[in-house]
C-alpha cells in the first residue's frame, strides 16, 4: 500500500534544485516514486507508510536546505 504526498517547496528555483531533492529521495528506503515540478515548486511523493513517514520526507528536504510543507 502506498501513500501519496504533495509537498510545497517554495525554495526550488531551477532544475538543479529539483535534482538535488530527487536524488536524495530516490535513495531513501520507503520512497516508491517522486516527481518534482520546479515551475510549480512542489513535489509529489509516493511512499510506503510502513517504511517511512511523511514527516521524515519533510525532514530530509529541510536538511537539504529547502523549506517544505505537506499540502
MOMOZI-V210651 format. One record per helix or strand of 2 or more residues. SS is the DSSP state (hx for helix, st for strand). FROM is the first residue (numbers start at 1). LEN is the number of residues. If there is no record, write none. Layout:
BEGIN
ss from len
SS FROM LEN
SS FROM LEN
END
This chain:
BEGIN
ss from len
st 3 6
hx 15 12
st 31 7
st 42 6
hx 54 10
st 69 2
END
